[in-house]
Amino acid sequence: MQFRLPKFFQRSKTIDQLTSEYEERIRSASAGQFVNVDTALGQTTVFACIDAIATGVAVPDAHVMRALGDGRTEKAVNTKSYRVIHRRPNEWQTALEFRETLTMHAALTGNAFAIPTYRGRELLELLPLLPSMVTIRTSSRYQILYDVQDDFGILGTFKHDEIFHLKNRSWDRIKGLDSVKQARKAIGLSMATEENLSSLQSNGGKPGGILTTEQKLAPDSIERIKTAWQGATTGRNAYKTPVLDAGLSYEQMGMSAIDQQTNETRRMQVEEICRAFGVFPQIVGHSDKATTFGSAEAFFAAHHRLTIAKWQKNWCEKLDEFVLDGSGPLFIQFDNRAMNAANLKDTGDFYAKALGSGGSPPWMTQNEVRAEQGLPPIEGGDILFKPTNAIIDED
């Protein structure tokens, strides 16, 4: 088996690059929290948003379709690229796992990459890369290069048509915007709020207090009393009764208005993070008292139309250009029937009217209905019948 890969190269980081990375680390701190991909994924709302986007792209089957003319299509199961796209993009991932992983990369960092391997001109695999393994640069006005280095060393330099690059919304047209960087303030504040709440709960959900005495205490005595008090009132000893001596008295501090609004702050940060990733809060399980079953169903439909449809189109166009010919009769299509399915009664009523039931003008044939339901065509099913209850003037 022969693999077609670009030539190898040697590259190392310069002082300027190391300085730039350090400055970026300082800039990435928000609300006292260091925000990067790893810490952001540990934030529940961020993970739920990325999961909602990736699931919408990974779960529906992606098919290679062939346009037959007159609006008719068929699955191009006999093409060499069908297996790579529909079932097995590489030896250790299924199609679901591959699309899920790369969509998570692109939605979170702005960019997702995969290296193609070939046997002659036949595409064998798409091998995913971590975004951190790839450095994008330009060598001329219209030349984009990808320097790739994995855990085992330098892999090579790739031209734009030699590497699969799925990117999120882009400002400079070359690489996608890093969503974690764009939303780091909202993510950092959410992390800080959770840390503050966690610290409060570790103290039994109570704010701290003050130990006072009229005696003058040495610094080492103060530290010893503080340590003993914390050990007697926190952890397993919370809510137990400590005994004070040496004239000590305890006064509990009241909670400030800011402390009392912690939960409200957390709710607001859920909405801010969802806004940054283009996901409705209801999709990640966040709702208010005004949300009903009907409105939730509308939000799920809007999520598919506004968020998932954009990501699916991104995948279709990228696979079409990179894997297929980009201009011929073959194209990529997601099977969204399960995601768009209504209840059986509504579906039956819709198709009945589409076929002309009840006297309404028909606008679909039987084979078109069968195609939407994943059924094969039948003989005579391409005829557009007259309305079943239509009044015919025999004069």
C-alpha positions as CSV (number, residue, x, y, z in Angstrom):
1,M,0.0,0.0,0.0
2,Q,1.4,3.4,-1.0
3,F,0.6,6.6,0.7
4,R,0.9,10.0,-1.0
5,L,2.2,12.6,1.5
6,P,4.2,15.8,1.0
7,K,7.9,15.9,1.7
8,F,9.2,16.1,5.2
9,F,10.7,19.3,6.8
10,Q,12.4,20.4,9.9
11,R,10.9,23.1,12.1
12,S,11.4,24.4,15.7
13,K,9.9,27.2,17.8
14,T,11.7,30.6,17.9
15,I,12.0,32.9,20.9
16,D,9.3,35.1,19.3
17,Q,6.9,32.2,19.1
18,L,7.5,31.2,22.7
19,T,7.1,34.8,23.9
20,S,3.8,35.1,21.9
21,E,2.5,31.9,23.5
22,Y,3.3,33.3,27.0
23,E,1.5,36.5,26.2
24,E,-1.5,34.6,24.9
25,R,-1.6,32.6,28.1
26,I,-1.8,35.9,30.1
27,R,-4.5,37.3,27.8
28,S,-6.5,34.0,28.2
29,A,-7.0,34.6,31.9
30,S,-10.5,35.9,32.7
31,A,-12.2,36.5,36.1
32,G,-9.1,34.9,37.7
33,Q,-9.5,31.7,35.6
34,F,-7.2,30.5,32.9
35,V,-9.4,29.7,30.0
36,N,-8.2,27.3,27.2
37,V,-9.7,24.4,25.4
38,D,-9.1,21.9,28.2
39,T,-10.5,24.1,31.0
40,A,-13.4,25.2,28.8
41,L,-14.4,21.6,28.1
42,G,-14.6,21.1,31.9
43,Q,-17.3,23.8,32.0
44,T,-20.7,22.0,31.7
45,T,-22.4,24.6,29.4
46,V,-19.5,24.7,27.0
47,F,-19.4,20.9,26.8
48,A,-23.2,20.7,26.3
49,C,-23.1,23.3,23.5
50,I,-20.4,21.4,21.7
51,D,-22.1,18.1,22.2
52,A,-25.4,19.5,20.8
53,I,-23.7,20.7,17.6
54,A,-21.6,17.6,17.1
55,T,-24.5,15.3,17.7
56,G,-26.6,17.1,15.0
57,V,-23.8,16.5,12.5
58,A,-22.7,13.0,13.6
59,V,-26.0,11.1,14.1
60,P,-27.7,11.6,10.7
61,D,-26.2,9.4,8.0
62,A,-24.2,11.2,5.3
63,H,-24.7,9.8,1.8
64,V,-23.0,10.3,-1.5
65,M,-25.9,11.0,-3.9
66,R,-26.0,11.1,-7.7
67,A,-28.2,13.6,-9.5
68,L,-30.2,11.7,-12.3
69,G,-31.9,14.8,-13.8
70,D,-35.5,15.9,-13.5
71,G,-35.0,16.4,-9.7
72,R,-34.4,12.7,-9.1
73,T,-31.5,11.4,-7.1
74,E,-30.1,8.0,-6.0
75,K,-27.4,6.8,-3.5
76,A,-24.1,6.4,-5.3
77,V,-23.2,3.3,-3.3
78,N,-20.9,2.0,-6.1
79,T,-18.5,5.0,-5.9
80,K,-15.1,4.6,-4.2
81,S,-15.7,7.5,-1.9
82,Y,-19.1,6.2,-0.5
83,R,-17.5,3.9,2.1
84,V,-15.1,6.6,3.3
85,I,-17.9,9.2,3.8
86,H,-20.8,7.0,4.8
87,R,-19.2,4.2,6.9
88,R,-15.5,4.0,7.5
89,P,-13.3,7.2,7.1
90,N,-10.3,5.4,8.7
91,E,-9.4,2.1,10.4
92,W,-10.2,3.1,14.0
93,Q,-13.2,5.4,13.6
94,T,-16.7,5.0,12.3
95,A,-18.3,7.8,10.3
96,L,-20.2,9.0,13.4
97,E,-17.1,9.2,15.5
98,F,-15.1,10.9,12.7
99,R,-17.7,13.7,12.1
100,E,-18.4,14.1,15.8
101,T,-14.7,14.6,16.6
102,L,-14.0,17.0,13.8
103,T,-17.1,19.0,14.5
104,M,-16.2,19.3,18.1
105,H,-12.7,20.6,17.1
106,A,-14.1,23.1,14.6
107,A,-16.9,24.3,16.9
108,L,-14.5,24.8,19.9
109,T,-11.3,25.9,18.3
110,G,-12.5,27.1,14.9
111,N,-10.5,24.6,12.9
112,A,-10.6,20.8,12.3
113,F,-8.1,18.9,10.2
114,A,-7.7,15.4,8.6
115,I,-4.9,14.0,6.4
116,P,-6.0,12.0,3.4
117,T,-4.1,8.8,2.4
118,Y,-4.3,7.4,-1.2
119,R,-3.6,4.3,-3.2
120,G,-2.8,5.8,-6.5
121,R,-5.7,8.2,-7.1
122,E,-8.1,6.4,-4.8
123,L,-8.9,7.9,-1.4
124,L,-8.4,5.3,1.3
125,E,-8.7,7.2,4.6
126,L,-9.2,10.5,6.3
127,L,-6.9,10.6,9.4
128,P,-8.0,13.2,12.0
129,L,-5.5,15.6,13.6
130,L,-5.7,17.6,16.8
131,P,-6.0,21.3,16.0
132,S,-2.9,21.9,18.1
133,M,-0.8,19.8,15.7
134,V,-1.4,22.1,12.8
135,T,0.1,25.6,12.2
136,I,-1.5,27.6,9.3
137,R,0.7,30.1,7.4
138,T,0.8,31.9,4.1
139,S,3.8,31.7,1.8
140,S,2.5,34.2,-0.8
141,R,-0.7,36.2,-1.4
142,Y,-2.8,33.1,-2.5
143,Q,-0.7,30.2,-1.1
144,I,-1.8,28.7,2.2
145,L,0.4,26.1,3.9
146,Y,-0.2,23.7,6.8
147,D,2.7,22.6,9.0
148,V,1.8,19.4,10.8
149,Q,3.6,17.9,13.8
150,D,2.2,15.1,15.9
151,D,3.4,13.5,19.1
152,F,6.0,11.4,17.2
153,G,7.6,14.3,15.4
154,I,7.4,16.3,12.2
155,L,4.9,15.0,9.7
156,G,5.2,17.5,6.8
157,T,4.0,20.6,5.1
158,F,0.7,20.4,3.2
159,K,-0.8,22.7,0.6
160,H,-4.4,23.7,0.9
161,D,-5.7,21.0,-1.4
162,E,-3.6,18.3,0.4
163,I,-5.3,18.5,3.8
164,F,-9.0,18.4,4.8
165,H,-9.7,21.7,6.7
166,L,-13.1,22.2,8.2
167,K,-13.3,25.7,9.7
168,N,-15.9,27.6,11.7
169,R,-16.8,31.2,10.9
170,S,-13.7,33.0,9.7
171,W,-12.5,36.6,9.8
172,D,-9.3,36.4,7.9
173,R,-10.6,33.8,5.4
174,I,-7.7,31.5,6.2
175,K,-8.6,30.0,9.6
176,G,-11.7,29.8,11.7
177,L,-12.3,32.0,14.8
178,D,-11.4,30.3,18.1
179,S,-14.7,30.2,20.0
180,V,-13.0,29.7,23.3
181,K,-11.0,32.9,22.8
182,Q,-14.0,34.8,21.6
183,A,-16.1,33.8,24.6
184,R,-13.3,33.5,27.3
185,K,-14.8,36.3,29.5
186,A,-18.2,34.5,29.7
187,I,-16.5,31.1,30.2
188,G,-14.1,32.5,32.8
189,L,-16.9,34.2,34.8
190,S,-18.9,31.0,34.7
191,M,-15.9,29.0,36.0
192,A,-15.2,31.6,38.7
193,T,-18.9,31.5,39.8
194,E,-18.8,27.7,40.0
195,E,-15.6,27.8,42.0
196,N,-17.1,30.4,44.4
197,L,-20.2,28.2,44.9
198,S,-18.1,25.1,45.3
199,S,-16.0,26.8,48.1
200,L,-19.2,27.9,49.8
201,Q,-20.7,24.4,49.7
202,S,-17.5,22.9,51.1
203,N,-18.1,25.1,54.1
204,G,-21.6,23.7,54.6
205,G,-23.2,26.4,52.5
206,K,-22.4,29.0,55.2
207,P,-20.3,32.1,54.9
208,G,-17.3,32.6,57.2
209,G,-17.2,34.3,60.5
210,I,-14.9,36.1,62.9
211,L,-13.3,34.8,66.2
212,T,-12.7,37.6,68.7
213,T,-11.1,37.9,72.1
214,E,-10.1,40.7,74.4
215,Q,-6.7,39.0,75.0
216,K,-3.7,39.9,73.0
217,L,-2.5,36.9,71.0
218,A,0.8,36.1,69.5
219,P,0.9,35.5,65.7
220,D,1.6,31.8,66.2
221,S,-1.3,31.5,68.6
222,I,-3.6,33.2,66.0
223,E,-2.6,30.7,63.3
224,R,-3.0,27.7,65.7
225,I,-6.5,28.9,66.8
226,K,-7.5,29.5,63.1
227,T,-6.3,26.0,62.1
228,A,-8.1,24.3,65.0
229,W,-11.3,26.2,64.3
230,Q,-11.3,25.3,60.6
231,G,-10.7,21.7,61.4
232,A,-13.6,21.7,63.9
233,T,-16.2,23.3,61.7
234,T,-15.5,22.1,58.1
235,G,-15.5,18.8,56.2
236,R,-16.8,15.9,58.3
237,N,-17.0,18.2,61.3
238,A,-19.4,20.6,59.7
239,Y,-22.5,21.3,61.8
240,K,-20.9,19.9,64.9
241,T,-20.6,22.0,68.1
242,P,-17.1,23.3,68.8
243,V,-16.1,24.5,72.3
244,L,-14.4,27.9,72.7
245,D,-12.1,28.9,75.5
246,A,-9.6,31.7,76.3
247,G,-12.4,34.2,76.1
248,L,-13.1,33.6,72.4
249,S,-16.4,34.4,70.8
250,Y,-17.7,33.7,67.3
251,E,-19.7,36.0,65.1
252,Q,-21.0,34.8,61.7
253,M,-20.7,37.1,58.8
254,G,-23.8,37.7,56.7
255,M,-24.0,36.9,53.0
256,S,-23.7,39.9,50.7
257,A,-26.2,40.6,47.9
258,I,-23.6,39.3,45.4
259,D,-23.3,36.0,47.2
260,Q,-27.0,35.6,47.3
261,Q,-27.2,36.1,43.5
262,T,-24.8,33.3,42.7
263,N,-27.4,31.1,41.2
264,E,-28.8,34.0,39.1
265,T,-25.3,34.7,37.9
266,R,-24.8,31.1,36.9
267,R,-28.1,31.2,34.9
268,M,-27.0,34.3,33.1
269,Q,-23.6,32.8,32.2
270,V,-25.4,29.7,30.7
271,E,-27.2,32.0,28.4
272,E,-24.1,34.0,27.5
273,I,-22.1,30.9,26.6
274,C,-25.0,29.5,24.6
275,R,-25.2,32.8,22.7
276,A,-21.5,32.6,21.9
277,F,-21.9,29.1,20.4
278,G,-25.1,29.8,18.6
279,V,-27.1,27.2,20.7
280,F,-30.5,27.8,22.3
281,P,-30.3,27.4,26.1
282,Q,-33.3,25.0,25.9
283,I,-31.1,22.6,23.9
284,V,-28.6,22.2,26.8
285,G,-31.4,21.7,29.4
286,H,-31.6,25.4,30.5
287,S,-35.2,26.8,30.6
288,D,-37.3,29.2,32.6
289,K,-40.8,28.9,34.0
290,A,-42.3,30.3,30.8
291,T,-41.1,27.4,28.7
292,T,-43.8,24.9,27.6
293,F,-43.7,21.7,25.7
294,G,-44.9,23.4,22.6
295,S,-42.3,26.2,22.8
296,A,-39.5,23.7,23.6
297,E,-40.5,21.8,20.4
298,A,-40.2,25.0,18.4
299,F,-36.8,25.7,19.9
300,F,-35.6,22.2,18.9
301,A,-36.8,22.8,15.3
302,A,-35.1,26.2,15.2
303,H,-31.9,24.7,16.5
304,H,-31.9,22.3,13.6
305,R,-32.7,25.0,11.0
306,L,-30.4,27.7,12.3
307,T,-27.5,25.8,13.9
308,I,-27.3,22.2,12.7
309,A,-28.2,23.1,9.1
310,K,-25.3,25.5,8.9
311,W,-22.8,22.9,10.1
312,Q,-24.2,20.2,7.9
313,K,-23.9,22.5,4.9
314,N,-20.3,23.3,5.9
315,W,-19.5,19.5,5.9
316,C,-21.4,18.9,2.6
317,E,-19.5,21.6,0.7
318,K,-16.1,20.7,2.1
319,L,-16.5,17.0,1.4
320,D,-17.9,17.8,-2.0
321,E,-14.8,19.9,-3.0
322,F,-12.2,17.7,-1.2
323,V,-13.4,14.2,-1.7
324,L,-15.8,14.4,-4.7
325,D,-15.2,16.2,-8.0
326,G,-16.9,19.3,-6.8
327,S,-18.7,20.0,-10.1
328,G,-20.1,16.6,-11.3
329,P,-23.4,14.8,-10.6
330,L,-22.2,13.5,-7.2
331,F,-22.9,15.5,-4.0
332,I,-23.2,14.9,-0.2
333,Q,-26.6,14.8,1.6
334,F,-27.5,14.3,5.2
335,D,-30.5,12.1,6.0
336,N,-32.4,14.3,8.4
337,R,-35.7,12.4,8.3
338,A,-35.5,11.4,12.0
339,M,-34.6,14.9,13.1
340,N,-37.4,16.5,11.1
341,A,-40.0,13.8,11.8
342,A,-43.4,15.0,13.1
343,N,-45.9,12.7,14.9
344,L,-47.6,10.1,12.7
345,K,-50.9,11.9,12.5
346,D,-49.4,15.2,11.3
347,T,-47.1,13.4,8.9
348,G,-50.0,11.4,7.4
349,D,-52.1,14.6,7.1
350,F,-49.3,16.4,5.3
351,Y,-48.6,13.7,2.7
352,A,-52.4,13.1,2.2
353,K,-52.8,16.8,1.2
354,A,-49.6,16.7,-0.8
355,L,-51.1,13.8,-2.9
356,G,-54.4,15.7,-3.4
357,S,-56.6,14.3,-0.6
358,G,-59.6,16.4,0.3
359,G,-59.8,18.3,-3.0
360,S,-56.5,20.3,-2.5
361,P,-54.3,20.5,-5.6
362,P,-51.6,17.8,-5.4
363,W,-47.9,18.9,-5.5
364,M,-46.2,15.5,-4.8
365,T,-46.2,12.2,-6.5
366,Q,-46.3,8.8,-4.8
367,N,-42.7,8.2,-5.6
368,E,-41.6,11.6,-4.2
369,V,-43.4,10.7,-0.9
370,R,-41.8,7.3,-0.9
371,A,-38.4,8.8,-1.5
372,E,-38.8,11.1,1.5
373,Q,-39.7,8.1,3.6
374,G,-36.7,6.1,2.3
375,L,-38.8,3.7,0.3
376,P,-38.0,2.5,-3.3
377,P,-40.1,3.9,-6.2
378,I,-43.0,1.9,-7.6
379,E,-44.3,1.5,-11.1
380,G,-46.7,4.3,-12.0
381,G,-45.7,6.3,-8.9
382,D,-44.5,9.3,-10.9
383,I,-48.0,10.4,-11.9
384,L,-49.4,13.6,-10.4
385,F,-53.0,12.5,-9.6
386,K,-56.0,14.7,-9.6
387,P,-57.6,15.7,-6.3
388,T,-59.7,12.9,-4.9
389,N,-62.7,15.1,-4.0
390,A,-62.4,17.4,-7.0
391,I,-65.7,18.3,-8.8
392,I,-65.5,17.5,-12.5
393,D,-67.7,19.3,-14.9
394,E,-68.8,16.7,-17.5
395,D,-70.4,19.2,-19.8
